[in-house]
Amino acid sequence: MGLEEDGKSSIKFGFPVGIILIPCHGMTTNINMDEQKGSKSQNCLQYGLHGRECKNTNQNVIVREKTDSPTSPADGDGERETWSQGLDFLLSIIGFAVDLANVWRFPYYCYKNGGGAFLIPYFLMLALSAIPVFYMELLLGQSIRQGPISMWKICPLFKGIGYCAVTVSYFVSFYYNTIMGWSLHYTVHSFVSPLPWTTCNNSWNSENCFIPPANINMTEMENRTSIRPTNATSPASEYFRFSVLEMQDHSIDNLGSPKLDLLVCLAIIYSLLYVILFRGIRSTGKVVWVTATLPYVVMAILLVRGLTLEGAIDGIYYYLVPNMTKLTEVGVWSDAAKQIFFSSGAGFGVHLTYASYNPFHNNCYRDCLITSMVNCFTSIFAGFVIFTYLGSMATRQGRPISEVVNVGPGLVFEVYPEAVGTLPGANFWSLLFFIMLIMLGIDSAMGGLECVITGIMDEFKSWFRRKKHSREWFMFVCVLGSFLISIINVTRGGMYTFTFFDTYAAGSSLLFAVFFEVIVVSWVYGLDQLCKDAEAMIGHAPGIYWRICWKFVSPLLIAVIIVLDLSTVQPLTHDDYKYPNWAQIFGYVFTFIPITLVPVIALTEFFKYPGNFKTKLAYAITPTSEHAAIKECNHCLPLQKEEINFQLALDDNSICQVRRNGDFEDVQAIQYFGVNCTLDMH
């Protein structure tokens, strides 16, 4: 065993296994391969990644710097469907990010937390947490070109993060699509004149139903408020509770039977989702041209009409007037963080899914900034629309605006219908509003279900490819399963299960998923590699701002949000109804089901690999494309601290790569197996 030098400044070696360390300072290396007698393979080493590539020409292997990203299109799925055009993707992620929460949650949070002052923590959280995480997900999805589960081939130990995201998205569909079912019910009844939620002489109305006198101005408010009974309820509120939901004398312990009209509306919504998703991502890309743009047209029309109403300016004043003292309250910062975070849609796996269908060189950086700005604009714009009508309603009724503001379903199905119900042409304005709600919801619903479908089908691709029409059948199973579970929300006590799902489906579990995602990508996969992927795709690497946010700021902020969220847990209630203990315990279990998938899948992945603890861990935290190199490297000799390990690979097609580990560029290591090699240094 030894080395021999000839007169050609080449190094020849002929022992079976070993490591040769050769100084390498940017030179070109010719490697003459001379196969040993009886050897059936010319493999010098198994396939490696990240560094250099070499090609065999007339038995000379030319090593040169590799400039392509390790996640270039050549390494992806060549059969993967792509968007018809870039705007399809942009409108899809805008449609998912801009949803019902922009209409019913942001305006309330803004009013509650100091008006214009709330925008300070809101934009800070946007810049330091939401946008960086959003950008990271677009980069990962576009470079790896896999669904939210199989993309974790970059670090198999944490594949459970993908399962967590997919599970959360599916859980959300159990109640989110119910909102569109209710909206469809209101859309149909908007053709009835007069609108059924504007009168008190219906069979479902109680003796507390009260219609305030019309044309009350603010100067008469103090005298007129005594006219309104203390236990008065509006006709719109009674219509929603007693006619649409029929929730009298029902609770989570006594749900009752499903309402047939709501069941039909819900079935229509799910059928529409199935038809849209049936043909894959290209059909989704066409639908969003309508669903993502129509809400802005409707909101603009509603705003113009609302600004003509008496009291509209008062409503905008209450919406935006800054109360800077609110900034000293921890709850304001917590609300801002949770609102922008959930509104951006990070952590659901949908952005990863949509980005995986992008062309490799799509400018996802531009798409990220545009979507984030549009999302914030929509939230603020929707607040103007809502509060112009709330200000008008408060003026007309002679009530302070604090008594008419609500959040969640109460805002869009009780307060707002009451506000537009008194306008001339109320049927038209009502029809526009509820069509807008359906359009806002359908985009997010499509994204959530597509995440589930793509995530599972990519992870079990080999099995699905053996089945005919596998996507259509699997999609049918997913949609049907979600529909069957969501039926519980259209029972007489369905509002209580809706509130249950809304509280526990995407709370702490989503925050944990995003926290793990940012930590693993930044600290395990590595920001250097992520930035190389970004540079290969869009032509420039993320700057220092993105690196600091990804590695330190965003994980810290998410951790703070998690702590605040867990430390401020309150007993679950709906209006004055307090949920029983069993329901709250089940809610905590429901929340932690997705979270438990992370350690369970981690253990499964860890123990499926061979070898001792160290070897298993090496497999589990290394991209699967490098596992073959790990297997061969079990025989490698250790290198000195100053040395850098390059692993040369030559496959049956004489294509090889060199894998780099470390930060130094001055040493090259080559491991060979049963092959005579001649290295000519130039």
C-alpha positions as CSV (number, residue, x, y, z in Angstrom):
1,M,0.0,0.0,0.0
2,G,1.6,3.3,-1.0
3,L,1.9,6.1,-3.5
4,E,4.1,6.4,-6.6
5,E,5.1,9.5,-8.5
6,D,6.0,9.4,-12.2
7,G,7.7,11.9,-14.4
8,K,4.5,13.5,-15.5
9,S,3.7,15.1,-12.2
10,S,0.9,12.7,-11.6
11,I,0.1,10.7,-8.6
12,K,-0.8,7.0,-9.1
13,F,-2.4,4.8,-6.4
14,G,-3.7,1.3,-6.5
15,F,-4.8,0.2,-3.1
16,P,-8.5,-0.8,-2.5
17,V,-9.7,1.8,0.0
18,G,-8.1,5.0,1.2
19,I,-8.2,8.8,1.3
20,I,-5.8,11.0,-0.7
21,L,-5.5,14.6,0.4
22,I,-4.4,16.9,-2.4
23,P,-3.9,20.6,-2.2
24,C,-6.6,22.3,-4.4
25,H,-6.4,26.0,-5.1
26,G,-8.8,26.4,-7.9
27,M,-6.9,24.3,-10.4
28,T,-8.4,21.9,-12.9
29,T,-7.8,18.2,-12.1
30,N,-7.7,15.5,-14.7
31,I,-8.4,12.0,-13.3
32,N,-7.6,9.1,-15.5
33,M,-9.7,6.1,-14.6
34,D,-8.2,2.7,-15.1
35,E,-10.6,0.0,-13.9
36,Q,-9.1,-2.9,-12.0
37,K,-9.4,-6.4,-13.4
38,G,-12.6,-8.1,-12.3
39,S,-14.2,-4.9,-11.2
40,K,-17.7,-4.4,-12.5
41,S,-18.1,-0.7,-11.5
42,Q,-16.3,2.5,-12.2
43,N,-17.8,4.2,-9.2
44,C,-15.2,6.2,-7.2
45,L,-17.8,7.2,-4.7
46,Q,-21.6,7.5,-4.4
47,Y,-23.4,10.6,-5.5
48,G,-22.6,13.8,-3.6
49,L,-23.9,17.4,-3.5
50,H,-23.1,21.1,-3.1
51,G,-19.8,22.1,-4.6
52,R,-18.3,20.9,-7.9
53,E,-19.1,18.7,-10.8
54,C,-17.0,16.6,-13.1
55,K,-17.6,14.9,-16.4
56,N,-15.8,12.0,-18.0
57,T,-14.3,12.7,-21.5
58,N,-12.2,9.9,-23.0
59,Q,-11.5,8.5,-19.6
60,N,-10.4,11.9,-18.3
61,V,-12.7,13.3,-15.5
62,I,-12.6,17.1,-15.6
63,V,-13.5,18.7,-12.3
64,R,-14.8,22.3,-12.3
65,E,-16.8,24.6,-10.1
66,K,-20.5,23.7,-10.0
67,T,-22.6,26.8,-10.2
68,D,-26.1,25.3,-10.3
69,S,-28.2,25.0,-7.2
70,P,-28.5,21.5,-5.8
71,T,-32.3,22.0,-6.2
72,S,-32.2,22.9,-9.8
73,P,-34.9,21.8,-12.2
74,A,-32.8,18.9,-13.3
75,D,-33.0,17.4,-9.8
76,G,-36.7,18.0,-9.5
77,D,-39.7,16.3,-10.8
78,G,-39.7,16.9,-14.6
79,E,-43.3,15.8,-14.8
80,R,-44.6,18.3,-12.2
81,E,-47.4,20.5,-13.4
82,T,-46.7,24.3,-13.5
83,W,-48.9,27.4,-13.5
84,S,-50.1,28.5,-16.9
85,Q,-48.6,32.0,-16.2
86,G,-47.0,33.9,-13.4
87,L,-50.1,35.9,-12.5
88,D,-52.0,32.7,-11.8
89,F,-49.6,31.9,-8.9
90,L,-49.5,35.5,-7.7
91,L,-53.3,35.8,-7.6
92,S,-53.6,32.4,-5.9
93,I,-51.3,33.3,-3.0
94,I,-53.0,36.7,-2.7
95,G,-56.4,34.9,-2.7
96,F,-55.3,32.6,0.0
97,A,-53.7,35.3,2.2
98,V,-56.6,37.7,1.8
99,D,-59.5,35.9,3.4
100,L,-62.5,36.4,5.7
101,A,-60.3,37.4,8.6
102,N,-59.4,40.6,6.8
103,V,-63.0,41.6,6.9
104,W,-64.2,40.4,10.3
105,R,-61.1,40.4,12.5
106,F,-58.7,43.1,11.5
107,P,-61.2,46.1,11.7
108,Y,-62.2,44.9,15.2
109,Y,-58.7,44.5,16.4
110,C,-57.7,47.9,15.1
111,Y,-60.6,49.6,16.8
112,K,-60.1,47.6,20.1
113,N,-56.4,48.2,20.3
114,G,-56.0,52.0,19.8
115,G,-57.1,52.6,16.3
116,G,-54.3,54.0,14.2
117,A,-51.8,53.2,17.0
118,F,-52.4,49.5,16.4
119,L,-50.8,49.9,13.0
120,I,-47.4,50.5,14.6
121,P,-47.1,47.0,16.1
122,Y,-49.0,45.6,13.2
123,F,-46.4,46.8,10.6
124,L,-43.5,45.9,12.9
125,M,-44.7,42.3,13.2
126,L,-45.3,42.3,9.4
127,A,-41.7,43.3,8.7
128,L,-39.9,41.3,11.3
129,S,-41.9,38.0,11.3
130,A,-44.6,37.5,8.7
131,I,-42.8,38.6,5.5
132,P,-39.6,36.7,6.3
133,V,-41.4,33.5,7.1
134,F,-43.6,34.0,4.0
135,Y,-40.5,34.5,1.8
136,M,-38.8,31.5,3.3
137,E,-41.8,29.3,2.4
138,L,-41.9,30.5,-1.2
139,L,-38.1,29.8,-1.6
140,L,-38.4,26.3,-0.2
141,G,-41.5,25.4,-2.2
142,Q,-40.1,26.7,-5.5
143,S,-36.6,25.3,-5.1
144,I,-37.5,21.8,-3.8
145,R,-40.7,21.5,-5.9
146,Q,-42.4,19.2,-3.5
147,G,-45.5,19.3,-1.3
148,P,-45.3,20.4,2.4
149,I,-44.5,16.9,3.6
150,S,-42.0,15.5,1.1
151,M,-40.1,18.9,0.9
152,W,-38.7,17.8,4.3
153,K,-36.4,15.4,2.4
154,I,-33.9,18.2,3.2
155,C,-34.1,17.1,6.8
156,P,-36.2,13.9,7.3
157,L,-36.1,14.0,11.1
158,F,-38.5,16.9,10.9
159,K,-40.9,15.6,8.3
160,G,-43.5,15.7,11.0
161,I,-43.6,19.5,10.5
162,G,-45.1,18.9,7.1
163,Y,-47.7,16.4,8.5
164,C,-48.5,19.0,11.2
165,A,-49.2,21.7,8.5
166,V,-51.3,19.4,6.4
167,T,-53.3,18.3,9.4
168,V,-54.0,21.9,10.5
169,S,-55.1,22.8,7.0
170,Y,-57.5,19.9,6.9
171,F,-58.8,20.7,10.4
172,V,-59.5,24.3,9.3
173,S,-61.6,23.1,6.4
174,F,-64.1,21.5,8.9
175,Y,-65.4,24.9,9.9
176,Y,-64.1,27.5,7.3
177,N,-66.3,26.2,4.5
178,T,-69.3,26.4,6.8
179,I,-69.0,30.2,6.6
180,M,-69.4,30.1,2.9
181,G,-72.4,27.9,3.4
182,W,-74.0,30.5,5.6
183,S,-73.0,33.2,3.0
184,L,-74.7,31.2,0.3
185,H,-77.9,31.1,2.4
186,Y,-77.8,34.9,2.8
187,T,-77.1,35.3,-0.9
188,V,-80.2,33.4,-1.9
189,H,-82.3,35.3,0.6
190,S,-81.0,38.6,-0.6
191,F,-83.5,38.2,-3.4
192,V,-86.4,38.3,-0.9
193,S,-88.1,41.7,-0.5
194,P,-88.2,43.0,2.2
195,L,-85.0,41.4,3.5
196,P,-86.0,38.9,6.1
197,W,-83.5,40.2,8.7
198,T,-84.9,43.8,8.6
199,T,-88.3,43.1,10.3
200,C,-89.6,41.9,13.6
201,N,-92.9,40.4,12.6
202,N,-91.6,37.0,11.6
203,S,-92.3,33.6,13.2
204,W,-88.8,33.4,14.6
205,N,-88.7,36.8,16.3
206,S,-89.0,37.1,20.0
207,E,-90.6,39.8,22.1
208,N,-87.2,41.4,22.5
209,C,-86.8,42.2,18.8
210,F,-86.4,45.9,18.5
211,I,-86.1,48.2,15.5
212,P,-84.8,51.7,16.5
213,P,-86.5,54.8,15.1
214,A,-84.9,56.0,11.9
215,N,-82.9,59.2,11.4
216,I,-81.5,59.7,14.8
217,N,-78.6,62.1,14.8
218,M,-75.8,62.3,17.3
219,T,-77.2,65.3,19.2
220,E,-80.3,63.3,20.0
221,M,-78.4,60.2,21.2
222,E,-78.5,60.9,24.9
223,N,-82.2,61.4,24.9
224,R,-83.0,58.5,22.6
225,T,-80.9,55.8,24.2
226,S,-83.4,55.5,27.0
227,I,-86.0,54.4,24.4
228,R,-84.0,51.2,23.6
229,P,-84.8,48.3,26.0
230,T,-81.8,47.0,27.9
231,N,-82.4,43.4,26.6
232,A,-83.3,44.5,23.1
233,T,-82.0,42.4,20.1
234,S,-81.9,43.4,16.5
235,P,-83.9,41.7,13.8
236,A,-80.7,40.8,12.0
237,S,-79.3,39.1,15.1
238,E,-82.5,37.1,15.7
239,Y,-82.7,36.1,12.0
240,F,-79.1,34.6,12.2
241,R,-79.6,32.9,15.5
242,F,-83.2,31.8,15.5
243,S,-83.9,31.4,11.8
244,V,-80.7,30.5,10.0
245,L,-79.1,28.5,12.9
246,E,-82.2,27.7,15.0
247,M,-79.9,27.6,18.1
248,Q,-82.7,28.1,20.6
249,D,-82.3,25.7,23.6
250,H,-79.3,23.9,22.0
251,S,-75.7,23.6,23.1
252,I,-72.7,21.5,22.5
253,D,-74.3,18.8,24.7
254,N,-77.5,19.0,22.6
255,L,-76.6,19.7,19.0
256,G,-79.9,18.5,17.4
257,S,-80.3,17.5,13.8
258,P,-78.8,19.2,10.7
259,K,-80.8,22.0,9.1
260,L,-81.7,20.9,5.6
261,D,-81.3,24.3,3.9
262,L,-77.9,24.8,5.4
263,L,-76.9,21.3,4.5
264,V,-77.8,21.9,0.9
265,C,-75.8,25.2,0.9
266,L,-72.8,23.4,2.4
267,A,-73.0,20.6,-0.1
268,I,-73.1,23.1,-3.0
269,I,-70.0,24.8,-1.6
270,Y,-68.1,21.5,-1.4
271,S,-69.2,20.5,-4.8
272,L,-67.9,23.8,-6.2
273,L,-64.6,23.2,-4.5
274,Y,-64.3,19.7,-6.0
275,V,-65.1,21.0,-9.5
276,I,-62.5,23.8,-9.2
277,L,-59.8,21.4,-7.8
278,F,-60.7,18.6,-10.2
279,R,-58.3,19.5,-13.0
280,G,-55.4,20.4,-10.8
281,I,-53.4,23.6,-10.3
282,R,-54.1,25.0,-13.8
283,S,-57.9,25.1,-13.3
284,T,-57.3,26.8,-9.9
285,G,-55.1,29.4,-11.6
286,K,-58.0,30.3,-13.9
287,V,-60.6,30.6,-11.1
288,V,-58.6,33.0,-9.0
289,W,-58.8,35.6,-11.7
290,V,-62.4,36.1,-10.6
291,T,-62.3,35.1,-6.9
292,A,-59.2,37.1,-6.1
293,T,-60.2,40.3,-7.9
294,L,-64.0,40.6,-7.6
295,P,-63.9,41.3,-3.8
296,Y,-61.9,44.5,-4.5
297,V,-64.5,45.7,-7.0
298,V,-67.3,44.9,-4.5
299,M,-65.5,46.6,-1.6
300,A,-64.8,49.7,-3.7
301,I,-68.5,50.0,-4.6
302,L,-69.6,49.5,-1.0
303,L,-67.1,52.0,0.3
304,V,-68.3,54.7,-2.2
305,R,-71.9,54.1,-1.2
306,G,-71.0,54.0,2.5
307,L,-69.2,57.3,2.4
308,T,-72.4,59.0,1.4
309,L,-74.2,57.9,4.6
310,E,-74.7,60.1,7.6
311,G,-72.3,59.1,10.4
312,A,-69.8,57.4,8.0
313,I,-67.0,59.8,9.0
314,D,-67.7,59.2,12.7
315,G,-67.2,55.5,12.0
316,I,-63.9,56.1,10.3
317,Y,-62.8,58.3,13.2
318,Y,-63.5,55.6,15.7
319,Y,-61.7,53.1,13.4
320,L,-58.5,55.0,13.0
321,V,-58.1,57.7,15.8
322,P,-54.9,56.8,17.5
323,N,-54.8,56.0,21.2
324,M,-51.1,55.8,21.9
325,T,-51.5,54.8,25.5
326,K,-52.7,51.4,24.2
327,L,-49.1,50.6,23.0
328,T,-48.1,50.0,26.7
329,E,-50.5,47.0,26.9
330,V,-49.0,43.6,26.1
331,G,-52.3,42.4,24.6
332,V,-52.1,45.0,21.8
333,W,-48.7,43.6,20.6
334,S,-50.0,40.0,21.0
335,D,-53.1,40.8,18.9
336,A,-51.0,42.5,16.2
337,A,-48.6,39.5,16.0
338,K,-51.3,36.9,15.8
339,Q,-53.4,38.9,13.3
340,I,-50.6,39.5,10.8
341,F,-49.2,36.1,11.2
342,F,-52.4,34.2,10.6
343,S,-53.5,36.7,7.9
344,S,-50.3,36.0,5.9
345,G,-51.1,32.3,5.8
346,A,-47.7,31.1,6.8
347,G,-47.5,27.7,8.4
348,F,-50.5,26.2,6.6
349,G,-48.3,24.6,3.9
350,V,-50.3,26.4,1.2
351,H,-47.6,28.8,0.1
352,L,-45.2,25.9,0.0
353,T,-47.7,23.9,-2.2
354,Y,-48.4,26.7,-4.6
355,A,-44.8,27.7,-4.9
356,S,-43.8,24.1,-5.8
357,Y,-45.7,24.5,-9.1
358,N,-43.7,27.5,-10.1
359,P,-41.1,27.5,-12.8
360,F,-37.6,27.3,-11.2
361,H,-36.6,30.9,-12.1
362,N,-39.8,32.6,-11.0
363,N,-39.2,35.8,-9.1
364,C,-40.8,34.7,-5.8
365,Y,-39.1,37.6,-3.9
366,R,-41.3,40.0,-5.9
367,D,-44.4,37.9,-5.4
368,C,-43.7,37.8,-1.6
369,L,-43.5,41.6,-1.3
370,I,-46.6,42.2,-3.6
371,T,-48.7,39.7,-1.7
372,S,-47.7,41.1,1.7
373,M,-48.5,44.6,0.7
374,V,-51.8,43.7,-0.9
375,N,-52.8,41.7,2.2
376,C,-52.1,44.7,4.5
377,F,-53.9,47.1,2.1
378,T,-56.9,44.8,2.0
379,S,-57.2,44.6,5.8
380,I,-57.0,48.4,6.2
381,F,-59.3,49.0,3.2
382,A,-61.9,46.5,4.5
383,G,-61.9,48.4,7.8
384,F,-62.9,51.6,6.0
385,V,-65.7,49.7,4.3
386,I,-67.0,48.1,7.6
387,F,-66.8,51.2,9.8
388,T,-68.5,53.6,7.4
389,Y,-71.6,51.4,7.7
390,L,-71.1,50.9,11.5
391,G,-70.9,54.6,11.9
392,S,-74.0,55.1,9.9
393,M,-75.9,52.5,11.9
394,A,-74.7,53.9,15.3
395,T,-75.9,57.4,14.2
396,R,-79.3,56.1,13.0
397,Q,-79.9,54.2,16.1
398,G,-78.6,56.8,18.5
399,R,-76.1,54.4,20.1
400,P,-72.4,54.7,20.7
401,I,-70.4,52.8,18.1
402,S,-68.8,50.6,20.9
403,E,-72.2,49.0,21.2
404,V,-72.5,48.0,17.6
405,V,-69.0,46.7,16.9
406,N,-68.6,43.0,17.0
407,V,-66.0,40.4,15.8
408,G,-66.2,37.1,13.8
409,P,-69.5,35.8,12.5
410,G,-71.4,38.3,14.6
411,L,-70.0,41.1,12.5
412,V,-70.7,39.8,9.0
413,F,-74.0,37.9,9.7
414,E,-75.6,40.2,12.3
415,V,-74.1,43.7,12.4
416,Y,-73.4,44.3,8.7
417,P,-76.7,42.9,7.4
418,E,-78.5,45.2,9.8
419,A,-76.4,48.2,8.6
420,V,-77.1,47.7,4.8
421,G,-80.7,46.5,5.4
422,T,-81.9,50.1,5.8
423,L,-80.3,51.5,2.7
424,P,-82.3,52.2,-0.5
425,G,-81.8,49.2,-2.7
426,A,-80.9,47.1,0.3
427,N,-81.3,43.8,-1.7
428,F,-78.6,44.9,-4.1
429,W,-76.1,45.9,-1.4
430,S,-76.7,42.8,0.5
431,L,-76.2,40.6,-2.5
432,L,-72.9,42.3,-3.3
433,F,-71.6,41.8,0.2
434,F,-72.4,38.1,0.6
435,I,-71.0,37.3,-2.9
436,M,-67.9,39.1,-1.8
437,L,-67.7,36.9,1.3
438,I,-68.0,33.7,-0.8
439,M,-65.2,35.0,-3.1
440,L,-62.9,35.8,-0.2
441,G,-63.6,32.4,1.3
442,I,-63.3,30.2,-1.8
443,D,-59.7,31.1,-2.5
444,S,-58.6,30.1,1.0
445,A,-60.6,27.0,1.0
446,M,-59.1,25.9,-2.3
447,G,-55.6,26.5,-1.0
448,G,-56.2,24.5,2.2
449,L,-57.5,21.5,0.4
450,E,-54.9,21.7,-2.4
451,C,-52.2,21.6,0.4
452,V,-53.7,18.4,1.8
453,I,-54.0,16.8,-1.7
454,T,-50.6,17.8,-2.9
455,G,-48.9,17.0,0.4
456,I,-50.1,13.5,0.6
457,M,-49.8,12.6,-3.1
458,D,-46.2,13.9,-3.3
459,E,-45.2,12.0,-0.2
460,F,-46.7,8.7,-1.5
461,K,-46.1,9.4,-5.2
462,S,-45.0,5.9,-6.1
463,W,-48.3,4.4,-4.7
464,F,-50.5,7.0,-6.4
465,R,-48.8,6.6,-9.7
466,R,-49.9,3.0,-9.9
467,K,-53.6,4.0,-9.5
468,K,-55.7,5.2,-12.4
469,H,-57.3,8.6,-11.8
470,S,-55.6,8.7,-8.4
471,R,-55.8,12.5,-8.0
472,E,-59.5,12.6,-8.7
473,W,-60.3,9.7,-6.3
474,F,-58.1,11.0,-3.5
475,M,-59.5,14.5,-3.9
476,F,-63.0,13.1,-3.7
477,V,-62.1,11.3,-0.4
478,C,-60.6,14.4,1.1
479,V,-63.5,16.6,0.1
480,L,-66.1,14.1,1.2
481,G,-64.3,13.5,4.5
482,S,-64.2,17.3,5.3
483,F,-67.9,17.7,4.2
484,L,-69.1,14.8,6.5
485,I,-67.3,16.3,9.5
486,S,-68.5,19.8,8.8
487,I,-72.1,18.7,8.8
488,I,-71.9,19.0,12.6
489,N,-71.7,22.8,12.1
490,V,-75.1,23.0,10.3
491,T,-76.9,21.3,13.2
492,R,-79.1,23.4,15.5
493,G,-76.2,23.7,17.9
494,G,-73.7,24.1,15.1
495,M,-72.5,27.5,16.2
496,Y,-71.0,25.9,19.3
497,T,-69.0,23.4,17.3
498,F,-68.1,26.2,14.9
499,T,-66.7,28.2,17.8
500,F,-64.9,25.1,19.0
501,F,-63.1,24.5,15.7
502,D,-62.4,28.2,15.2
503,T,-60.7,28.3,18.6
504,Y,-58.7,25.0,18.5
505,A,-58.1,24.1,14.9
506,A,-55.3,26.5,14.0
507,G,-54.1,28.1,17.2
508,S,-51.0,27.0,19.1
509,S,-50.5,24.1,16.7
510,L,-49.9,26.4,13.8
511,L,-47.5,28.6,15.8
512,F,-45.5,25.5,16.8
513,A,-45.3,24.3,13.2
514,V,-43.9,27.6,12.0
515,F,-41.5,27.9,14.9
516,F,-40.0,24.5,14.1
517,E,-40.0,25.3,10.4
518,V,-37.9,28.4,10.8
519,I,-35.5,26.9,13.3
520,V,-34.8,23.8,11.2
521,V,-34.4,25.6,8.0
522,S,-32.1,28.3,9.5
523,W,-30.0,26.1,11.8
524,V,-30.1,22.6,10.4
525,Y,-30.6,22.9,6.6
526,G,-28.6,26.1,6.8
527,L,-29.1,29.6,5.7
528,D,-26.0,29.4,3.4
529,Q,-27.7,26.7,1.4
530,L,-31.1,28.4,1.4
531,C,-29.4,31.6,0.1
532,K,-27.6,29.6,-2.6
533,D,-31.0,28.1,-3.7
534,A,-32.4,31.7,-3.8
535,E,-29.5,33.0,-5.9
536,A,-29.8,30.1,-8.4
537,M,-33.5,30.8,-8.8
538,I,-33.9,34.6,-8.8
539,G,-30.3,35.7,-9.5
540,H,-29.5,37.3,-6.1
541,A,-29.0,35.9,-2.6
542,P,-31.1,37.3,0.3
543,G,-29.3,40.1,2.2
544,I,-28.3,40.4,5.8
545,Y,-31.8,41.6,6.8
546,W,-33.4,38.4,5.8
547,R,-30.7,36.3,7.3
548,I,-31.0,38.0,10.7
549,C,-34.8,37.7,10.7
550,W,-34.7,34.0,9.7
551,K,-32.1,33.0,12.2
552,F,-32.9,35.2,15.2
553,V,-35.7,37.7,15.1
554,S,-38.5,35.6,13.6
555,P,-38.0,32.5,15.8
556,L,-37.8,34.8,18.9
557,L,-41.0,36.7,18.0
558,I,-42.9,33.4,17.3
559,A,-41.7,32.0,20.6
560,V,-43.0,35.1,22.4
561,I,-46.3,34.8,20.6
562,I,-46.6,31.1,21.7
563,V,-45.8,32.0,25.3
564,L,-48.4,34.9,25.3
565,D,-50.9,32.6,23.6
566,L,-50.5,29.8,26.1
567,S,-50.3,32.2,29.1
568,T,-53.6,34.0,28.3
569,V,-55.8,30.9,27.7
570,Q,-59.3,31.6,28.8
571,P,-62.2,29.2,29.3
572,L,-64.0,28.6,26.0
573,T,-67.3,30.6,25.8
574,H,-69.8,31.7,23.2
575,D,-71.7,34.8,24.3
576,D,-72.9,33.9,27.8
577,Y,-72.6,30.1,27.3
578,K,-69.6,28.5,29.0
579,Y,-68.4,25.2,27.5
580,P,-68.4,22.1,29.7
581,N,-65.0,20.8,31.0
582,W,-65.0,17.8,28.7
583,A,-65.3,20.1,25.6
584,Q,-62.4,22.2,26.7
585,I,-60.2,19.2,27.5
586,F,-61.0,17.7,24.1
587,G,-60.2,21.1,22.6
588,Y,-56.7,21.0,24.1
589,V,-56.3,17.4,22.7
590,F,-57.5,18.6,19.3
591,T,-54.9,21.4,19.3
592,F,-52.0,19.1,20.2
593,I,-52.8,16.3,17.8
594,P,-50.9,18.0,14.9
595,I,-48.1,19.0,17.3
596,T,-47.6,15.4,18.5
597,L,-47.0,14.4,14.9
598,V,-43.6,16.2,15.0
599,P,-42.0,14.0,17.6
600,V,-43.8,10.8,16.5
601,I,-42.6,11.2,12.9
602,A,-39.2,12.2,14.1
603,L,-38.8,8.9,16.1
604,T,-40.2,6.9,13.1
605,E,-37.7,8.5,10.7
606,F,-34.8,8.1,13.2
607,F,-35.2,4.4,13.9
608,K,-35.8,3.4,10.3
609,Y,-32.2,4.1,9.4
610,P,-29.4,1.5,10.0
611,G,-26.4,1.9,12.2
612,N,-25.6,3.2,15.6
613,F,-27.0,6.4,17.2
614,K,-24.5,8.7,15.4
615,T,-25.2,7.1,12.0
616,K,-29.0,7.2,12.5
617,L,-28.8,10.9,13.4
618,A,-26.5,11.6,10.4
619,Y,-29.1,10.1,8.1
620,A,-32.0,11.8,9.8
621,I,-30.7,15.4,9.6
622,T,-29.1,15.1,6.1
623,P,-30.9,15.6,2.8
624,T,-32.0,12.3,1.4
625,S,-30.0,13.0,-1.8
626,E,-26.8,12.7,0.4
627,H,-27.7,9.4,2.1
628,A,-25.8,7.3,-0.4
629,A,-22.7,9.4,0.4
630,I,-23.2,8.9,4.1
631,K,-23.4,5.1,3.6
632,E,-20.1,5.0,1.7
633,C,-18.5,7.5,4.1
634,N,-18.8,5.1,7.0
635,H,-15.4,3.9,5.8
636,C,-13.8,7.4,5.4
637,L,-10.9,8.3,7.6
638,P,-11.3,11.5,9.7
639,L,-9.8,14.7,8.3
640,Q,-7.8,17.3,10.2
641,K,-9.6,20.5,11.4
642,E,-8.1,22.7,8.6
643,E,-9.0,20.2,5.9
644,I,-12.1,20.3,3.8
645,N,-13.8,17.1,2.6
646,F,-14.6,16.8,-1.1
647,Q,-16.2,13.5,-2.1
648,L,-15.8,12.6,-5.8
649,A,-18.6,10.6,-7.3
650,L,-18.7,8.9,-10.7
651,D,-21.9,7.1,-11.8
652,D,-22.5,4.6,-14.5
653,N,-23.0,7.4,-17.0
654,S,-19.6,8.9,-16.1
655,I,-21.3,11.9,-14.4
656,C,-19.9,12.8,-11.0
657,Q,-20.0,15.6,-8.4
658,V,-17.8,16.7,-5.5
659,R,-19.4,17.2,-2.1
660,R,-18.0,19.9,0.2
661,N,-18.2,19.9,4.0
662,G,-16.7,22.8,5.9
663,D,-15.6,26.3,5.2
664,F,-12.0,25.9,3.9
665,E,-11.1,25.7,0.2
666,D,-7.5,24.4,0.3
667,V,-7.7,20.6,0.5
668,Q,-9.5,18.1,-1.7
669,A,-10.2,14.5,-0.4
670,I,-11.0,11.6,-2.8
671,Q,-12.2,8.2,-1.6
672,Y,-12.1,5.4,-4.1
673,F,-13.2,1.8,-4.1
674,G,-11.5,-0.9,-6.1
675,V,-10.3,1.5,-8.9
676,N,-6.9,2.5,-10.1
677,C,-6.8,6.2,-10.6
678,T,-4.2,8.7,-12.0
679,L,-4.5,12.3,-11.0
680,D,-2.8,14.9,-13.2
681,M,-2.4,18.2,-11.4
682,H,-2.4,21.4,-13.6
